[in-house]
Amino acid sequence: MKKAFDSFGNVVESSPYAVLDPIIKSTFSARQNRIVVGSSKSKPTDQDLIYIGKVFESCPTTNMLGADVWLDVAFPHVIYITGTRGSGKSFDLGVLIEGISELTSNSAVQREVEPIASILIDTQNQFWTLKHPPSDKVPEHVDQIASLESWKISPNALKDAKLWVPRGTQSLLGTEVAFALRPRDVSLGDWCMLLGQEVYSAQGHILRSALGRLAGSDFDVSDLISDVRRDSNWIGVADSSRNAVIYKLEDYAASQLFDKNGLTFEQLVQDGSCNVLMLRELSDVDKSLVTAIVARMLFHRMGEYHVKRKLARFQNLPDPQPQLPSRCWLIIDEAHVVAGKGDASPARDALVEYVKRGRDAGLSLVLATQQPSAVDDRILSQVNLSFSHRLTFQSDVNAAISRIPTKSVGQLRSGGVTIGDFGDILRYLDSGDCFIGDHSTSRTILVKIRPRITAHGGYSPSR
């Protein structure tokens, strides 16, 4: 029998998976036929909820099969999404963005959500479709539209999505806004990584001195080159070291990636807007640099604003001006590319600071990766919500399980066979199915993610 609160269709009436582990604690409501994840409240309200999907498991002790799964977005999150290619990671990112963003029309996937500003690091240029509903004229969208109909969800699109491409790279649609980075926003450590030098090397010393003289000003890479070329600045410094710095800086000057009038915080962070940075054409280290600069911008400006806001409210004064959004989400696809353990990564330290101290600034972070073992552990130490899709390699399985913020499933029965290893359980999952883990639930819950309401651009090419 259809339950009164089930407005999304009976798309999950049975499951091949029976989890034998009991559920000791959860926010499941049988009356509402729902469970809320990511909530700091023992009894979540209807406010600030976005729709994720349906429970896709049976359980002898607490049968939640088919219950709606909602995510509470009032609380700042660090969300970790793992899975092999094609398992549903980019789909999850789309679902989350659709939930927190302003849509072109009202949608059942949002419950009393004040749109949240978001910035998406799109390493594969596949999220431009957020601006469009799925079309029956696109063969790859036909199944998506049929799935939406069965879930009783209407197609939709983001009302305020802005697409950005790095200046000097090829535009995909021709309507994107070209952006550059301000050299003043690049730290000494970043410059050294870009040029392949140690901070305390001879070339690192040259960069430190030149940046010190230019500090506090809006400067171009050409100004940095001019400073290094000026002989009077470098008494006793070898010309060979200076020339090596100049040659490398000239490459970046020619790339058009930098400009003193480059991207600013105000351009990226606006109420309810989603800004998609399409970075596919950049090298991995440059993708990481863009991510580092964005993360630092958010951390410093949002942090300063919230400190002033708290002080003003304590003193019964008006909020500081200009007013900024109270919350912002930074969403990173293929996180191992920009925050990997081994290669040069300007974003690593910036993201570590972001996740460890960003909560008070209203900052959330979402990381998706197909290589969990390659992502920096210091960033993942702050994860409070995980989406675990199908994984294959044992090192990735171990890394993903180690960051689930609750107990993983110990025994699952499927096809008459009992599986007692969670890594093996993950290998059985179909695309779109995942285990969600959070602090408010005593173990991970198997969930079927709802279909995207915007056009999905992550499908594989067809003939």
C-alpha positions as CSV (number, residue, x, y, z in Angstrom):
1,M,0.0,0.0,0.0
2,K,1.3,3.5,-0.9
3,K,2.1,5.5,2.2
4,A,0.6,9.0,2.6
5,F,4.0,10.7,2.6
6,D,5.4,8.8,-0.4
7,S,5.0,11.3,-3.3
8,F,7.8,9.8,-5.5
9,G,6.2,6.7,-6.8
10,N,6.7,3.0,-5.8
11,V,9.9,2.5,-7.7
12,V,11.4,0.4,-4.9
13,E,9.0,-2.4,-3.8
14,S,11.6,-5.1,-3.5
15,S,15.4,-5.5,-3.3
16,P,17.9,-8.3,-4.0
17,Y,19.8,-7.1,-0.9
18,A,19.0,-8.1,2.7
19,V,21.3,-6.5,5.2
20,L,21.6,-8.7,8.4
21,D,23.1,-6.0,10.6
22,P,20.5,-4.4,12.9
23,I,20.0,-0.6,12.8
24,I,20.4,0.6,16.4
25,K,20.0,4.3,15.7
26,S,18.6,6.4,12.8
27,T,16.2,9.2,12.0
28,F,13.8,6.9,10.3
29,S,10.1,7.8,10.6
30,A,7.7,5.1,9.7
31,R,4.8,7.5,9.7
32,Q,6.5,9.7,7.1
33,N,8.2,6.8,5.4
34,R,11.5,8.7,5.3
35,I,15.0,8.8,6.8
36,V,17.0,12.1,7.0
37,V,20.8,11.9,6.8
38,G,23.3,14.6,7.7
39,S,21.1,16.1,10.3
40,S,22.3,17.5,13.7
41,K,18.8,17.1,15.1
42,S,17.4,13.9,16.6
43,K,14.0,14.7,15.1
44,P,14.6,16.6,11.8
45,T,12.0,19.0,10.6
46,D,10.8,19.6,7.0
47,Q,13.1,22.6,6.6
48,D,16.4,22.5,4.6
49,L,15.9,19.1,3.2
50,I,16.9,17.9,-0.3
51,Y,15.7,14.6,-1.8
52,I,18.4,12.0,-2.4
53,G,16.6,8.7,-3.3
54,K,15.1,5.6,-1.7
55,V,16.3,2.9,0.7
56,F,17.2,-0.1,-1.3
57,E,17.7,-2.8,1.3
58,S,15.6,-4.9,3.6
59,C,16.5,-5.5,7.2
60,P,15.0,-8.0,9.7
61,T,15.1,-5.5,12.5
62,T,14.1,-2.2,10.9
63,N,12.6,-2.6,7.4
64,M,13.0,0.8,5.7
65,L,12.8,-0.6,2.1
66,G,11.4,2.0,-0.2
67,A,11.6,4.8,2.3
68,D,12.5,8.3,1.0
69,V,16.0,9.5,1.8
70,W,16.5,13.2,2.5
71,L,19.7,15.2,3.2
72,D,19.6,18.0,5.8
73,V,21.6,20.9,4.2
74,A,21.3,23.3,7.1
75,F,24.5,22.0,8.7
76,P,27.9,22.5,6.9
77,H,29.0,19.1,5.5
78,V,32.1,17.5,4.2
79,I,30.8,14.9,1.8
80,Y,32.9,12.1,0.3
81,I,31.6,10.3,-2.8
82,T,33.6,7.3,-4.1
83,G,33.1,4.8,-6.9
84,T,34.5,3.5,-10.2
85,R,33.8,5.2,-13.5
86,G,30.2,4.9,-14.4
87,S,29.1,3.9,-10.9
88,G,27.1,7.2,-10.3
89,K,29.5,9.7,-8.8
90,S,28.8,12.6,-11.2
91,F,25.1,11.8,-10.9
92,D,25.3,12.3,-7.2
93,L,27.0,15.7,-7.6
94,G,24.2,16.7,-10.0
95,V,21.6,15.5,-7.5
96,L,23.2,17.6,-4.7
97,I,23.5,20.7,-6.8
98,E,19.9,20.4,-8.0
99,G,18.8,20.2,-4.4
100,I,20.6,23.3,-3.0
101,S,20.2,25.5,-6.1
102,E,17.3,27.7,-7.3
103,L,15.4,25.9,-10.0
104,T,13.4,27.3,-12.9
105,S,10.2,25.9,-11.3
106,N,9.2,24.5,-7.9
107,S,10.3,20.9,-7.4
108,A,9.4,18.2,-5.0
109,V,13.1,17.5,-4.5
110,Q,13.4,20.5,-2.3
111,R,11.7,21.1,1.1
112,E,11.9,24.7,2.4
113,V,15.5,25.2,1.1
114,E,16.9,28.7,0.8
115,P,19.1,28.3,-2.3
116,I,22.8,28.0,-1.4
117,A,25.6,29.5,-3.3
118,S,27.9,26.9,-4.9
119,I,31.1,26.6,-6.9
120,L,31.7,23.4,-8.9
121,I,35.2,22.4,-10.0
122,D,34.3,20.5,-13.2
123,T,37.5,18.7,-14.3
124,Q,35.8,17.0,-17.2
125,N,33.5,19.7,-18.6
126,Q,30.3,17.7,-18.1
127,F,28.1,19.8,-15.8
128,W,27.2,22.6,-18.3
129,T,23.9,20.6,-18.7
130,L,22.7,21.8,-15.3
131,K,21.3,24.8,-17.2
132,H,19.0,22.5,-19.2
133,P,16.3,19.9,-18.6
134,P,16.6,16.5,-20.2
135,S,15.4,16.5,-23.8
136,D,13.5,13.6,-25.6
137,K,15.4,14.6,-28.7
138,V,18.7,13.4,-27.1
139,P,18.8,9.6,-27.3
140,E,20.8,9.3,-24.0
141,H,18.1,11.3,-22.2
142,V,15.2,9.0,-23.1
143,D,15.9,6.6,-20.2
144,Q,16.4,9.5,-17.8
145,I,13.0,11.0,-18.8
146,A,11.3,7.6,-18.4
147,S,13.0,7.2,-15.0
148,L,11.7,10.6,-13.8
149,E,8.2,9.7,-14.8
150,S,8.3,6.5,-12.8
151,W,9.6,8.4,-9.8
152,K,6.9,11.1,-10.3
153,I,9.5,13.9,-10.6
154,S,9.3,16.6,-13.2
155,P,12.3,17.6,-15.4
156,N,13.8,21.0,-14.4
157,A,16.9,23.2,-14.7
158,L,19.0,25.5,-12.6
159,K,17.7,29.1,-12.8
160,D,21.0,30.7,-12.0
161,A,24.0,28.7,-13.3
162,K,27.1,30.4,-14.8
163,L,29.7,28.6,-16.8
164,W,33.3,29.7,-16.8
165,V,36.3,28.6,-18.9
166,P,40.0,29.5,-18.3
167,R,41.1,32.2,-20.7
168,G,43.2,30.9,-23.5
169,T,41.4,27.5,-23.6
170,Q,38.8,26.3,-26.0
171,S,35.2,27.2,-25.3
172,L,32.7,24.3,-25.4
173,L,29.5,26.1,-26.0
174,G,30.7,29.6,-27.0
175,T,28.5,31.1,-24.2
176,E,30.9,30.6,-21.3
177,V,32.6,33.5,-19.5
178,A,36.4,33.4,-19.8
179,F,38.3,33.9,-16.6
180,A,41.9,34.4,-15.5
181,L,43.6,34.2,-12.1
182,R,45.1,37.2,-10.3
183,P,48.8,36.7,-9.7
184,R,48.4,38.4,-6.3
185,D,46.2,35.4,-5.2
186,V,49.0,32.9,-6.0
187,S,51.1,32.1,-2.9
188,L,54.9,31.6,-3.0
189,G,54.4,27.9,-2.4
190,D,52.0,27.8,-5.4
191,W,54.4,29.6,-7.7
192,C,57.2,27.2,-6.7
193,M,55.0,24.2,-7.4
194,L,54.0,25.6,-10.8
195,L,57.6,26.2,-11.7
196,G,58.8,22.9,-10.3
197,Q,61.0,24.4,-7.6
198,E,61.5,24.0,-3.9
199,V,60.6,27.1,-1.7
200,Y,64.1,27.2,-0.3
201,S,66.0,26.7,-3.5
202,A,67.8,29.6,-5.4
203,Q,64.8,30.1,-7.7
204,G,62.5,29.9,-4.7
205,H,64.4,32.7,-3.1
206,I,64.1,34.8,-6.3
207,L,60.4,34.3,-6.4
208,R,60.1,35.2,-2.7
209,S,62.0,38.4,-3.1
210,A,60.1,39.5,-6.2
211,L,56.7,38.7,-4.7
212,G,57.6,40.6,-1.6
213,R,58.3,43.8,-3.6
214,L,55.0,43.4,-5.5
215,A,53.0,42.5,-2.4
216,G,49.9,44.6,-1.9
217,S,49.6,45.7,-5.5
218,D,47.6,44.4,-8.5
219,F,50.3,43.0,-10.8
220,D,50.6,40.9,-13.9
221,V,53.0,38.1,-14.6
222,S,54.8,40.6,-16.9
223,D,55.5,42.7,-13.8
224,L,56.9,39.7,-12.0
225,I,59.1,39.0,-14.9
226,S,60.3,42.7,-15.1
227,D,61.2,42.6,-11.4
228,V,63.3,39.4,-11.9
229,R,65.0,41.0,-15.0
230,R,66.0,44.2,-13.1
231,D,69.7,43.8,-12.4
232,S,69.7,46.2,-9.4
233,N,67.3,43.9,-7.5
234,W,69.7,40.9,-7.7
235,I,73.2,41.8,-6.5
236,G,75.1,38.6,-6.1
237,V,72.4,36.3,-7.5
238,A,73.4,34.1,-10.4
239,D,72.0,35.1,-13.8
240,S,71.4,31.5,-14.6
241,S,68.9,31.1,-11.7
242,R,67.1,34.3,-12.7
243,N,66.9,33.3,-16.3
244,A,65.4,29.9,-15.4
245,V,62.6,31.7,-13.5
246,I,62.0,34.1,-16.3
247,Y,61.7,31.4,-18.9
248,K,59.2,29.5,-16.9
249,L,57.2,32.6,-16.1
250,E,57.1,33.6,-19.7
251,D,55.3,30.3,-20.5
252,Y,52.6,31.2,-18.0
253,A,52.4,34.8,-19.3
254,A,51.8,33.3,-22.8
255,S,49.1,30.9,-21.5
256,Q,46.7,33.8,-20.6
257,L,45.8,32.0,-17.4
258,F,46.8,35.1,-15.3
259,D,45.7,38.7,-15.3
260,K,45.8,41.4,-12.7
261,N,42.0,41.9,-13.3
262,G,41.2,38.2,-12.9
263,L,38.5,36.3,-11.0
264,T,37.3,37.8,-7.7
265,F,35.3,36.5,-4.8
266,E,32.4,38.8,-5.6
267,Q,32.0,37.3,-9.1
268,L,31.8,33.7,-7.8
269,V,29.8,34.0,-4.6
270,Q,26.2,35.2,-4.9
271,D,23.0,34.2,-3.3
272,G,21.8,30.9,-4.7
273,S,24.0,31.0,-7.8
274,C,25.9,27.9,-9.1
275,N,29.2,28.8,-10.8
276,V,30.7,25.9,-12.8
277,L,34.5,26.2,-13.5
278,M,35.1,24.0,-16.6
279,L,38.8,23.1,-16.3
280,R,39.2,20.1,-18.6
281,E,41.7,21.9,-20.9
282,L,44.1,22.8,-18.0
283,S,47.0,20.6,-16.8
284,D,46.4,18.9,-13.5
285,V,48.6,21.3,-11.5
286,D,46.8,24.3,-13.0
287,K,43.4,22.7,-12.1
288,S,44.8,22.3,-8.6
289,L,45.9,26.0,-8.6
290,V,42.4,27.2,-9.5
291,T,40.9,25.0,-6.8
292,A,43.4,26.4,-4.2
293,I,42.6,30.0,-5.0
294,V,38.9,29.4,-4.9
295,A,39.1,27.5,-1.6
296,R,41.3,30.3,0.0
297,M,39.0,33.0,-1.3
298,L,36.0,31.3,0.3
299,F,37.7,30.5,3.6
300,H,39.1,34.0,4.2
301,R,36.2,36.1,2.9
302,M,33.4,34.0,4.3
303,G,35.3,33.5,7.6
304,E,35.9,37.3,8.0
305,Y,32.2,38.0,7.2
306,H,30.8,35.5,9.7
307,V,33.1,36.7,12.5
308,K,31.9,40.3,11.9
309,R,28.3,39.1,11.6
310,K,28.5,37.2,15.0
311,L,30.0,40.2,16.6
312,A,27.4,42.6,15.2
313,R,24.6,40.3,16.4
314,F,26.1,40.0,19.8
315,Q,26.2,43.8,20.1
316,N,22.7,44.1,18.6
317,L,24.0,45.9,15.5
318,P,23.0,45.5,11.8
319,D,24.8,42.8,9.8
320,P,28.1,43.9,8.2
321,Q,28.0,45.3,4.6
322,P,28.1,44.2,2.0
323,Q,26.0,41.2,3.0
324,L,27.2,37.8,1.8
325,P,25.4,34.5,1.5
326,S,25.3,32.7,4.8
327,R,26.4,29.4,3.3
328,C,28.5,28.2,0.3
329,W,29.3,24.8,-1.1
330,L,32.6,24.0,-2.9
331,I,32.1,20.8,-5.0
332,I,35.0,19.0,-6.6
333,D,34.7,16.3,-9.2
334,E,37.7,13.9,-9.6
335,A,39.2,15.2,-6.3
336,H,42.3,13.0,-6.7
337,V,43.3,15.2,-9.6
338,V,43.5,18.4,-7.6
339,A,44.3,17.1,-4.1
340,G,46.2,13.9,-4.7
341,K,48.8,12.5,-2.3
342,G,51.9,12.4,-4.5
343,D,52.0,15.0,-7.3
344,A,52.4,18.8,-6.9
345,S,49.1,20.0,-5.6
346,P,48.6,23.7,-4.6
347,A,45.0,22.7,-3.5
348,R,46.1,20.3,-0.8
349,D,47.0,22.7,2.1
350,A,44.2,25.1,1.1
351,L,41.6,22.3,1.3
352,V,43.0,21.0,4.6
353,E,42.5,24.5,6.2
354,Y,39.1,24.7,4.5
355,V,37.7,21.5,6.0
356,K,39.2,21.9,9.4
357,R,38.1,25.5,10.0
358,G,35.4,26.2,7.4
359,R,32.4,25.1,9.4
360,D,32.1,28.4,11.3
361,A,32.2,30.2,8.0
362,G,29.2,28.2,6.7
363,L,31.3,26.3,4.2
364,S,30.6,22.8,2.9
365,L,32.9,20.6,0.8
366,V,31.9,17.8,-1.6
367,L,34.6,15.5,-3.0
368,A,34.0,12.9,-5.6
369,T,36.7,10.5,-6.7
370,Q,37.3,7.1,-8.5
371,Q,40.6,6.8,-6.7
372,P,39.9,7.1,-2.9
373,S,43.4,5.8,-2.1
374,A,44.9,8.8,-3.9
375,V,43.2,11.6,-2.0
376,D,45.0,13.4,0.8
377,D,44.1,11.8,4.2
378,R,44.2,15.2,6.0
379,I,41.3,16.4,4.0
380,L,39.3,13.2,4.4
381,S,39.7,13.2,8.2
382,Q,36.8,15.7,8.4
383,V,34.2,13.7,6.4
384,N,30.8,13.6,8.0
385,L,28.8,12.0,5.2
386,S,29.9,9.4,2.7
387,F,28.4,8.0,-0.5
388,S,30.1,4.7,-1.4
389,H,29.4,3.3,-4.9
390,R,31.0,0.3,-6.6
391,L,34.7,-0.1,-6.2
392,T,37.1,-2.7,-7.6
393,F,40.7,-2.3,-6.4
394,Q,41.4,-3.3,-2.8
395,S,43.5,-0.2,-2.0
396,D,40.6,2.0,-3.1
397,V,38.1,-0.2,-1.2
398,N,40.2,0.1,2.0
399,A,40.6,3.9,1.6
400,A,36.9,4.4,1.1
401,I,35.8,2.3,4.0
402,S,38.3,4.0,6.3
403,R,36.5,7.3,5.8
404,I,32.9,6.1,6.3
405,P,31.7,8.1,9.4
406,T,29.7,5.2,10.8
407,K,29.9,1.3,11.0
408,S,30.0,-0.4,7.6
409,V,27.7,-3.4,6.8
410,G,29.0,-6.7,8.2
411,Q,26.7,-9.2,6.5
412,L,24.5,-8.9,3.4
413,R,22.5,-11.6,1.8
414,S,21.8,-11.7,-2.0
415,G,20.9,-14.4,-4.4
416,G,20.9,-17.0,-1.6
417,V,24.5,-16.1,-0.7
418,T,25.7,-14.4,2.5
419,I,28.6,-11.9,2.0
420,G,30.6,-11.0,5.0
421,D,33.1,-8.6,3.6
422,F,32.1,-5.0,3.0
423,G,34.6,-4.6,0.2
424,D,33.1,-7.5,-1.6
425,I,29.6,-6.0,-1.0
426,L,30.7,-2.8,-2.7
427,R,31.9,-4.8,-5.8
428,Y,28.3,-6.1,-6.3
429,L,26.6,-2.7,-6.5
430,D,24.9,-1.6,-9.7
431,S,25.3,1.9,-11.1
432,G,23.3,4.4,-9.0
433,D,23.3,2.3,-5.9
434,C,25.4,3.3,-2.9
435,F,25.9,3.0,0.8
436,I,25.3,6.3,2.6
437,G,27.0,6.7,5.9
438,D,26.6,9.5,8.5
439,H,26.9,10.2,12.2
440,S,23.2,10.0,12.8
441,T,22.8,6.4,11.6
442,S,24.4,3.5,13.4
443,R,25.5,1.8,10.1
444,T,25.6,2.5,6.4
445,I,22.3,2.3,4.5
446,L,22.0,1.1,1.0
447,V,20.3,3.7,-1.2
448,K,19.1,4.0,-4.8
449,I,19.9,7.5,-5.9
450,R,17.0,9.4,-7.6
451,P,17.2,10.4,-11.2
452,R,18.6,13.8,-12.2
453,I,16.0,16.4,-12.9
454,T,18.5,18.4,-15.1
455,A,20.1,17.0,-18.2
456,H,23.0,14.6,-17.3
457,G,26.2,15.1,-19.3
458,G,28.2,12.2,-17.9
459,Y,27.0,9.4,-20.1
460,S,29.3,7.4,-22.3
461,P,29.4,8.2,-26.0
462,S,27.1,6.1,-28.2
463,R,27.6,5.0,-31.8
